[in-house]
Structure formats: C-alpha cells, structure tokens
Amino acid sequence: MNKNRAKRRFKKGLQYFVAALLAVITFFPLVITLLNSLKSNDEILLGMFNLPKVWQFSNYPSAIATANAVGSITRSLLVAIATLVLVIVVALPGAYAIARKSFKYLKGTYILFMAGVMVPVHCTLVSINRMANVVSGKNNYIFLVLVYAAFNLSQAIFLFTSYIRGIDRGLDEAAKIDGCGDTQILVHILLPLCAPIIATEAILVFIYGYSELIFSLILINKDSLYTVSRAMLNFTSNYTTSYGPEFAFIILSMIPMLIIYLILHEKVAEGMMAGAIKG
C-alpha cells in the first residue's frame, strides 16, 4: 500500500513538474518581450534577459506613433475577419457537398484541394505579383483577402470534410423527411454540430490573416494601408532599429489575437481532436 501511494505521489509530482515546465516554456518568450518593451536600446543590447534599470513606458506611445498602431491593428483585424468569413462561407458548403454527395467529380475536387495543402506558399509569389499588376491588386485589400482565403481553403475543406463525415447521416435523412433541403440541413443541423471545428479553423485563419507578412509586403506599399506585420518594419532604418518600441508594438498587436483565442479556446481542443479522428 505504501509503495502504491509513493508511486501515485511520484506520478502526480512528475505531472505537476511537467505542467510547470511547459508553462514556463510557453510564457517565457511573452515575459521577455514584455520586459524588453520597457527598456532602452542600450539595455536590450547589453542584457535582453535582465530587468529594466529604467522603465521606459514611453516606448508604447512611440510605438503607436511610429507604426500607427491603432490604424495598422484595425486594418489587420478587418483583413483577418474578412478572410475568416470568406473561408468559412466557401469551405463549409464545399465540405458538405464532398462529404454528403456522390457526384463523380467530387472525389477529384477533394484531391485537388488536398494538393493545395502541399503547395509551398512562397513559390507562388511571382505569379501572384504578376496577377496583382494585371488586375490592379496592389494596395487593394479585396485582392489581399482573396489571396489569404485561397491559401486557407484547402486546410478548411480538409478539416470540415473529415468532421462532417463523422456526423451520423441519419440526421440528414430525418431532416429530409421533414421537408428540409440541403441549405436547411447545412444551416440548421450541421452548422451547430460543426461549432468546434469551425472555432478551430477560425483561430487558425484569423492568426494567418492578422499576422501574414510576405504577401502584404509585395501587395501593400502605401504607408496609410500597412497591416500589422508590414508596419513592424517601420522600426528598422538603414542603420538602427528601435528595439524598445518594436517590442512594445508586438505586445499591442498581440492583444486582439489573445482576445479571439480566449473567446474560442474551449472549442479548439475538441475541434482538433474530432477533426483528426472522424472520417
């Protein structure tokens, strides 16, 4: 009995230790970023992991002014939300058709979407840049949102299709007996059941649309239209980098993502596990 108790205590102690270690590893970069957002350049260069000798709270107003924080964060939020809505509106009906219908071309369509997951994003930069020049897509948020949505559709189709395939078809049949069409089945039956996987995909798409740099770098070149990732480059000049305000801007730009995650985090683990297992 004593040996069993000792083993249980050891297991619990080990679990607590691992949990504490993971917590430290997770929060350590955030703590360092926060501390460095309150330091001068010299203090950061001489000791990134030290506490500030003089707390530079002025870095935050400087960050807001240098990167137009309010404007760039607002623009990134709008781009991310528009991308998120477009991806879900297109991907969910598409996944429903692939998972529930038996048309001959749907299997090939699904394989085509899966191939899109394996396409390296950066190998498309030249083509997208040329397309943007032809259709006046430079400094155009609509074109930027379409590009973001295109690169997120494959993942969304994969997750939604796997999840819908795991839902009992009997629900569809019962709804059809009651006179429901495909749209009503999707909206009133499957949409509520797909809430976990939609929340998971929403976070993934939002983070991508909010923080993506490469496409915003080649498609947006007006200061007044910069998104968060593009505005981050304002802190670097030819000879110097304002590290303190840059770290402060990182903290400010993290706030919307943190809020979104806190709202949806309860559904994330459930959605990821269900999407991986079902189907």
C-alpha positions as CSV (number, residue, x, y, z in Angstrom):
1,M,0.0,0.0,0.0
2,N,2.8,2.4,0.9
3,K,4.6,1.6,-2.3
4,N,1.4,2.3,-4.3
5,R,0.9,5.6,-2.5
6,A,4.5,6.5,-3.2
7,K,4.1,5.7,-6.9
8,R,0.9,7.8,-7.1
9,R,2.6,10.7,-5.4
10,F,5.6,10.4,-7.7
11,K,3.3,10.4,-10.7
12,K,1.4,13.4,-9.5
13,G,4.6,15.2,-8.7
14,L,6.0,14.4,-12.1
15,Q,2.8,15.6,-13.8
16,Y,2.9,18.9,-11.9
17,F,6.6,19.3,-12.7
18,V,6.0,18.8,-16.4
19,A,3.0,21.1,-16.4
20,A,5.0,23.8,-14.6
21,L,7.9,23.3,-17.1
22,L,5.6,23.6,-20.1
23,A,4.0,26.8,-18.6
24,V,7.4,28.3,-18.1
25,I,8.5,27.5,-21.7
26,T,5.2,28.9,-23.0
27,F,5.2,32.1,-21.1
28,F,8.9,32.8,-21.1
29,P,9.0,34.5,-24.6
30,L,6.0,36.6,-23.6
31,V,7.6,37.8,-20.4
32,I,10.9,38.6,-22.1
33,T,9.0,40.6,-24.8
34,L,7.1,42.5,-22.2
35,L,10.3,43.3,-20.2
36,N,12.1,44.4,-23.4
37,S,9.2,46.7,-24.3
38,L,10.1,48.7,-21.2
39,K,13.8,49.1,-21.9
40,S,16.0,51.4,-23.9
41,N,18.0,50.1,-26.9
42,D,21.2,50.0,-24.8
43,E,19.7,47.9,-22.1
44,I,18.3,45.5,-24.6
45,L,21.6,45.0,-26.4
46,L,23.5,44.7,-23.2
47,G,21.2,42.2,-21.5
48,M,17.9,41.1,-23.1
49,F,17.0,38.9,-20.1
50,N,17.7,41.5,-17.4
51,L,15.1,43.5,-15.6
52,P,14.9,47.1,-16.8
53,K,17.0,49.6,-14.8
54,V,14.8,52.5,-16.0
55,W,11.3,51.6,-17.0
56,Q,10.7,53.1,-20.4
57,F,6.9,53.4,-20.6
58,S,7.4,56.0,-23.3
59,N,8.1,53.1,-25.7
60,Y,4.4,52.5,-26.0
61,P,3.5,56.0,-27.2
62,S,6.5,55.8,-29.5
63,A,5.3,52.5,-30.9
64,I,1.8,53.9,-31.5
65,A,3.2,56.9,-33.4
66,T,5.9,55.1,-35.4
67,A,3.8,52.2,-36.6
68,N,0.4,54.0,-36.5
69,A,-0.6,51.1,-34.2
70,V,-4.3,51.9,-34.0
71,G,-4.6,52.1,-37.7
72,S,-2.5,49.1,-38.6
73,I,-4.1,46.9,-36.0
74,T,-7.5,47.9,-37.1
75,R,-6.7,47.2,-40.7
76,S,-5.2,43.8,-39.9
77,L,-8.4,43.0,-37.9
78,L,-10.6,43.8,-40.8
79,V,-8.5,41.8,-43.2
80,A,-8.3,38.8,-40.9
81,I,-12.1,38.9,-40.1
82,A,-12.9,39.2,-43.9
83,T,-10.6,36.3,-44.7
84,L,-12.2,34.2,-41.9
85,V,-15.7,34.9,-43.0
86,L,-14.9,34.2,-46.7
87,V,-13.1,30.9,-45.9
88,I,-15.9,29.6,-43.7
89,V,-18.7,30.7,-46.1
90,V,-17.0,28.9,-49.0
91,A,-15.4,25.9,-47.3
92,L,-18.4,24.7,-45.2
93,P,-20.8,24.2,-48.1
94,G,-18.0,22.8,-50.2
95,A,-17.1,20.3,-47.4
96,Y,-20.8,19.4,-47.1
97,A,-21.0,18.6,-50.8
98,I,-17.8,16.5,-50.7
99,A,-18.9,14.6,-47.6
100,R,-22.5,14.0,-48.3
101,K,-23.0,14.0,-52.1
102,S,-21.9,11.3,-54.6
103,F,-21.2,13.2,-57.7
104,K,-18.4,11.7,-59.8
105,Y,-16.3,14.9,-59.9
106,L,-16.3,15.4,-56.1
107,K,-13.5,12.9,-55.3
108,G,-11.2,14.6,-57.8
109,T,-12.2,18.0,-56.4
110,Y,-11.3,16.8,-52.9
111,I,-7.9,15.5,-54.1
112,L,-7.3,18.9,-55.8
113,F,-8.0,20.7,-52.5
114,M,-5.7,18.3,-50.7
115,A,-2.9,19.0,-53.2
116,G,-3.3,22.7,-52.3
117,V,-2.2,21.9,-48.8
118,M,1.2,20.8,-50.1
119,V,1.8,23.8,-52.4
120,P,4.6,26.0,-50.9
121,V,3.2,29.4,-50.5
122,H,6.4,31.2,-51.4
123,C,6.7,29.5,-54.8
124,T,3.6,31.4,-55.9
125,L,4.9,34.9,-55.1
126,V,6.0,35.8,-58.7
127,S,2.7,34.6,-60.2
128,I,0.6,36.5,-57.6
129,N,2.6,39.6,-58.0
130,R,2.0,39.5,-61.8
131,M,-1.7,38.8,-61.3
132,A,-1.9,41.8,-58.9
133,N,-0.3,44.0,-61.6
134,V,-2.8,42.9,-64.2
135,V,-5.9,43.3,-62.1
136,S,-4.8,46.4,-60.1
137,G,-4.5,44.3,-57.0
138,K,-1.7,46.3,-55.4
139,N,-2.8,48.3,-52.4
140,N,-6.1,46.5,-52.7
141,Y,-7.5,44.8,-49.6
142,I,-10.0,42.8,-51.6
143,F,-7.2,41.1,-53.6
144,L,-5.2,40.6,-50.4
145,V,-8.2,38.9,-48.7
146,L,-8.8,36.7,-51.8
147,V,-5.2,35.6,-51.7
148,Y,-5.3,34.8,-48.0
149,A,-8.6,32.9,-48.4
150,A,-7.3,30.9,-51.3
151,F,-4.3,29.6,-49.2
152,N,-6.6,28.7,-46.3
153,L,-9.4,26.9,-48.2
154,S,-7.5,23.6,-48.6
155,Q,-7.0,23.3,-44.9
156,A,-10.6,24.3,-44.1
157,I,-12.0,21.9,-46.6
158,F,-9.9,19.1,-45.2
159,L,-11.0,19.7,-41.6
160,F,-14.6,20.4,-42.3
161,T,-15.0,17.3,-44.6
162,S,-13.4,15.0,-42.1
163,Y,-15.7,16.3,-39.3
164,I,-18.9,16.2,-41.4
165,R,-18.2,12.6,-42.4
166,G,-18.1,11.7,-38.8
167,I,-21.7,13.0,-38.2
168,D,-24.4,10.4,-38.4
169,R,-26.2,10.6,-41.8
170,G,-29.4,9.7,-40.1
171,L,-29.8,13.3,-39.0
172,D,-29.8,14.3,-42.7
173,E,-32.3,11.7,-43.6
174,A,-34.6,12.7,-40.7
175,A,-34.4,16.3,-41.8
176,K,-35.2,15.4,-45.4
177,I,-38.3,13.5,-44.2
178,D,-39.4,16.7,-42.5
179,G,-39.0,18.6,-45.8
180,C,-35.6,20.2,-45.3
181,G,-33.4,20.9,-48.3
182,D,-29.6,20.9,-48.4
183,T,-29.4,24.6,-47.3
184,Q,-31.6,24.0,-44.3
185,I,-29.7,20.8,-43.4
186,L,-26.4,22.6,-43.5
187,V,-27.6,25.7,-41.6
188,H,-29.9,24.2,-39.0
189,I,-28.5,20.7,-38.5
190,L,-24.8,20.6,-39.4
191,L,-23.7,24.1,-38.6
192,P,-24.4,23.9,-34.8
193,L,-22.7,20.4,-34.7
194,C,-19.7,21.8,-36.5
195,A,-19.1,24.6,-34.0
196,P,-15.9,23.0,-32.5
197,I,-14.2,22.6,-35.8
198,I,-15.3,26.0,-37.1
199,A,-13.9,27.6,-34.0
200,T,-10.6,25.8,-34.5
201,E,-10.4,26.9,-38.1
202,A,-11.5,30.4,-37.2
203,I,-8.5,30.8,-34.9
204,L,-6.0,29.3,-37.5
205,V,-7.3,31.6,-40.3
206,F,-7.5,34.6,-38.1
207,I,-3.9,34.3,-37.0
208,Y,-2.8,33.8,-40.6
209,G,-4.7,36.8,-41.9
210,Y,-3.8,39.0,-39.0
211,S,0.0,38.4,-38.9
212,E,0.9,37.3,-42.5
213,L,3.9,39.3,-43.9
214,I,5.1,38.0,-47.3
215,F,2.0,38.8,-49.3
216,S,1.4,42.0,-47.5
217,L,5.0,43.0,-48.3
218,I,4.6,42.6,-52.0
219,L,1.0,43.7,-52.3
220,I,0.8,46.7,-49.9
221,N,3.3,49.6,-50.4
222,K,1.4,52.6,-49.1
223,D,2.1,53.7,-45.5
224,S,-1.5,54.5,-45.0
225,L,-2.5,50.9,-45.8
226,Y,0.1,49.0,-43.8
227,T,-1.1,46.0,-41.8
228,V,0.5,44.9,-38.5
229,S,3.2,42.8,-40.0
230,R,4.1,45.4,-42.6
231,A,4.1,48.2,-40.0
232,M,6.5,46.3,-37.9
233,L,9.2,47.1,-40.4
234,N,8.9,50.8,-39.6
235,F,11.1,50.4,-36.6
236,T,14.1,49.4,-38.7
237,S,16.0,52.0,-40.7
238,N,19.2,51.8,-42.7
239,Y,21.5,52.0,-39.6
240,T,19.4,51.5,-36.4
241,T,16.5,49.6,-35.0
242,S,14.2,50.9,-32.3
243,Y,14.0,47.7,-30.3
244,G,12.1,49.0,-27.3
245,P,9.2,50.5,-29.3
246,E,9.2,47.4,-31.6
247,F,8.7,45.1,-28.6
248,A,6.0,47.4,-27.4
249,F,4.3,47.2,-30.7
250,I,4.5,43.4,-30.6
251,I,2.7,43.5,-27.2
252,L,0.0,45.8,-28.6
253,S,-0.5,43.7,-31.7
254,M,-0.9,40.5,-29.6
255,I,-4.0,41.8,-27.7
256,P,-6.6,41.1,-30.5
257,M,-5.3,37.6,-31.1
258,L,-5.3,36.9,-27.3
259,I,-8.9,38.1,-27.1
260,I,-10.0,35.9,-30.0
261,Y,-8.3,32.9,-28.6
262,L,-9.8,33.4,-25.1
263,I,-13.3,33.6,-26.7
264,L,-12.9,30.4,-28.7
265,H,-10.3,28.4,-26.9
266,E,-12.8,26.0,-25.3
267,K,-13.7,24.7,-28.7
268,V,-10.2,24.3,-30.1
269,A,-9.0,21.1,-28.5
270,E,-12.4,19.5,-29.1
271,G,-12.4,20.5,-32.7
272,M,-8.8,19.5,-33.5
273,M,-9.3,16.0,-31.9
274,A,-12.6,15.5,-33.7
275,G,-11.3,16.7,-37.0
276,A,-8.3,14.3,-36.7
277,I,-10.3,11.2,-35.6
278,K,-13.6,11.5,-37.5
279,G,-13.7,10.4,-41.1
